[in-house]
Amino acid sequence: MHPFQTINTRVFINGATETAFVGGTIGIPLIELNGTAAGFFSSGLTLGAGSAGSTINSLVINRYAVDGILVLSSGNTVQGCYLGTDSAGAAAQGNGLAGIEIRSFSNLIGGINDLQRNIISGNGKTLPTPSGSGVLLRNPGTTLNVIKGNFIGLDVNGAFAVPNVLDGVLVLAVGNNTIGGAGPTDGNVISGNGRGGIHINRASANKVQGNRIGVDKTGTAAVPNLGNGVWIVGGIPGSASNVIGGLTGSPGTGLGNVISGNGFHGIAIDGAGVGGTVGNQIQGNLIGTNLAGAAPIANGLDGIFISNRATSNGIGVGGPGAGNIISGNRRAGITINGVGTTLNSIQRNAIGLNRALNATVPNTVGVWIVGGATNNTIGGPAANTISGNVTFGVNITGGGTNLNLVTNNLIGTNTSGTAAFPNLFDGVHIAAGAKSNTIGGLTSALRNVISGNGRDGVRLDDIGTDLNLVRGNYIGLQTDGNTALGNTGDGVHVGVGAASNVIGGTLASLPGARNFISANLGAGVHFADPGTRLNIVAGNVIGTNNGTMTLVLGNNIGVQISGGAHHNTIGNPTGVANAGNIIVSNAQGGVVITGSGSNFNLVRGNTIGLQPAGLSTRSNLIGVEITNGATSNIIGGLTTSPGARNFISGNSYAGVYIHDVFTAGALTVGNAVVGNYIGTGFTGTEAGLGNGIGVSLAYVFAMTNAINTTNIGGLTVAERNLISGNTGDGVQVTDSGMARNVVGTPSGPAIASIIVHGNYIGTDVLGTTALANQDGVVLQGDTHGILVGGTVPFAANVISGNSRFGLVINDTNGFLGSSISENLVQGNKIGTQAGGVLPLGNGSHGVLITGAFAVLNTIGGKLEVTPGAANVIAFNLGNGVRIGSDGAPFNVDAGFGNAVLGNRIYSNNLIGIDLGSDNAATPNDGGDGDAGANNTQNKPTLGVALTQVGSTMITGALDSSLFTTFRIEFFLGTGLGNAEMYLGYVDVTINSSNPNGNFVKVLPVGLAPIAGKRIIATATNLGTMDTSELSTVIPLM
């Protein structure tokens, strides 16, 4: 047929008037305009300038070189036509450019019933290059056109593809047109096309509403557009303010589209690299599901893909009814991709759920921000529910993917936040160098609930993933903040080298930064892997609820640092106060630092095991645990620095537990516990808040000297721990240390593997009132080289007020090859107040050394060698020092070589030094051949003490082993059995020339014979280092 001339007058062409027209539900037109012979530039019908208001009805128009119908005037209607198919509407016989092309305004293509429906399919050509669309709108002034009720890219039954070569509808640089509509039959079915369903290119303010795009007419099966379902492309002048969908009572109804089953993305918003794709709105659609919103009909890639500098577009933005169901897509529900893709907003959507919101229809990823996209917002004034996805709820990845905000979402839960619909990996995942993104906010309105996920709530991975903020969220809780809904892994996991991220907030002025991280099956917060450094956990509540903070909602571990993570801070960063964490009720440790390379971490300013008011406990099993090769970590800090002190109380097993596995070797070294309150409340005076053990160290071995020393306390007031009120021992050291390999006087703290110094143990914060542990300090098992106290200022511990012993050295193993030896106790105040004068006795012995292989330990020291080594051991309700047994479990006498030198031992309830268990002075035996504790070393027998101006002479004798040298130490005391003041010493050798062990000591000072003052002495075998009991006293003369 030759081409028709342009129609320049109003016409009504109605093929339905043909007598053989088949009417009924589907009108099958009989009049066919076949353009096979019409010429290279021909169109079937052209409505020219004077044709406004014309109607074209029920024609078959196919095989024209350009358009089936070209509309150049306004107010026209085209209905019931087959444009690009055969007369049966079943096979392609396409027009070369478009089934219908519109270059004017206010035209209607299609209608509201089957008779008005156009079949616009099969158009375009593949050679020399693919081109052609079903409907083409272009040229300035092409506006207010409505395309509704058509099948575009499908057969007459709306079931099978009859593709237009490129797009179903191409909207090219024109605006304010509508594809579909609000009525129940206004929507088009736009499916099966060779590229996109709808392509909006440099066009603005168009509406796509009520359509089915990528599915058959029933919305139950995919008939893919091979590219994108809807493709909005910017450039110049841009594509702005287009609306895909609209406000609906239920997504996919009314104005909402069903956009599913497409080969690429459901919707692609493309800035074309130059921007201008701005302010487009995606509202009320079903994207990736069937018409019922109940089962997946996956788009081949993403539900929505925003890229290439597209900015300020909204997904679900616009008020109630704007939310989309974005579920069942093969890759992500939504992807925001690329540098310059910024300021896009995602709100009110259900991403990964069905339309009924009671079951999952997973995407692989919920929302993915990638490739350098910045300043986009997921959530905000209205929450998304992002749940049930195969991997991540939210995935933010890649270098330059910065400054994005995830706020006020439900991630991993149902829409009420009361039950789990897990994302099977992480709720939020930030990785591959994404920086400065924020998860949460500073008010409850910005809070995410990130709970119920299959792995971690929030996970930050990879080198370069830095400076991200996680704040103000519920992680592992329901929306009420009081009920558990834990993530299966960690609440927050930071690993694989991620650095300088902040979990919570470091300013007391921003209390809204606090996360509540509770009820997770792994750790509340976990820093893992080498290179994971400089991260901060501050201001959070970990293990309990919001509001009362009284419920037990613990994680397995509160905060864990493992696998080589280093230089991280739990609590207040240096110089910051009032940003510590509350870490309570966790099944294992409140804080656990574990693994080789997990070094130089700080735990400062936290409340661990106490409720926030500090008046009652919510126990972790362990307050702080350091283990498995972690070194050089600091628990606490100088209390002259704001916010350094931790309050570690109420924990079931121990406040602090530093240990290695016995078979693993000697690696957990060089850690410090300083400036803490361990076992008390916030004032340091409260009883009844104790841990099981205050500080416990086990299998802590040092391989070299001082560099690997573990310090409990320090040499300044600011480093002092208060370790009091614990139900077990204040400090317990088990199977630890480093043997000195020295027989004789130990060489001092330079090679001590563990130093306990400068602490108050068993007293209140002032050191004046008892706040008892069971025992103050206990060294037990195969333990060596421990220094308790020291000789320099402030090294002294105050070990007083404890309910049983002040200090115990106990061979608990009791077998050959295991010993407790070469430990050093110096400079302490054991049984006095902090001033060292007033009484504050322990409930039994000041010092107890017990067990057959308790050998070569030293209490005090040679004062001429180590001034300040003397301990004050006074006012205790048992012996000052007992070397022997004391009933179960201390029912075996001590071994040999336990030296007691230079100490002030007085005013104890029983004798000052007792060898054995008789609670009385042990008589000397002739020749000193008996066995027992310290070989039951004989004590000296004093003769006279003559004083004169400038000197005092003391005589005496020692009956003991021949060919042995002994150190005789002299003390001044009041009454019987007190050694209150060290006076000096003399060495005496018992040999053939001095078989009676006679000695004379001239002191270089004259001691006035004051009433009640007495001279008393001890003897120490310098070969074995056995020290005797105190001698009988003699008066000054």
Secondary structure, 3 states (H helix, E strand, C coil): CCCCCCECCCCEEEHHHCCCCECCCCCECCEEEECCCCCCCCCCEEECCCCCCCEEECEEEECCCCEEEEECCCCCEEECCEECECCCCCCECCCCCEEEEECCCCCEEECCCHHHCCEECCCCECCCCCECEEEEEECCCCCCCEEECCEECECCCCCCECCCCCCCEEEECCCCCEEECCCCCCCCEECCCCCCCEEEECCCCCEEECCEECECCCCCCECCCCCCCEEEECCCCCCECCEEECCCCCCCCCCCCEECCCCCCCEEEECCCCCCCECCEEECCEECECCCCCCECCCCCCCEEEECCCECCEECCCCCCCCCEECCCCCEEEEEECCCCECCEECCCEECECCCCCCECCCCEEEEEECCCECCEEECCCCCEECCCCCCCEEEECCCCCCCEEECCEECECCCCCCECCCCCCCEEEECCCCCCEEECCCHHHCCEECCCCCCCEEEECCCCECCEEECCEECECCCCCCECCCCCCCEEEECCCECCEEECCCCCCHHHCCEECCCCCEEEEEECCCCECCEEECCEECCCCCCCCCCCCCCEEEEEECCCECCEEECCCCCCCCCCEECCCCCEEEEEECCCCCCCEEECCEECECCCCCCECCCCEEEEEECCCCCCEEECCCCCCCCCCEECCCCCEEEEEECCCCCCCCCCCCEEECCEECCCCCCCCCCCCCCEEEEEECCCCCCCHHHCEEEECCCHHHCCEECCCCCCCEEEECCECCCCCCCCCCCHHHCCEEEECCEECECCCCCCECCCCCCEEEECCCECEEEECCCCCCCCEECCCCCCCEEEECCCCCCCCCEECCEEECCEECECCCCCCECCCCCCCEEEECCCEECCEEECCCCCCCCCCCEEECCCCCCEEECCCCCCCCCCCCCCCEEECCEEECCCCCCEEECCCCCCCCCCHHHCCCCHHHHCCCCEEEEEEEECCEEEEEEECCCCCCEEEEEEEEEEECCCCECEEEEEEEEEEECCECCCEEEEEECCCCCCCCCEEEEEEEEECCCCCECCCCCCEEEC
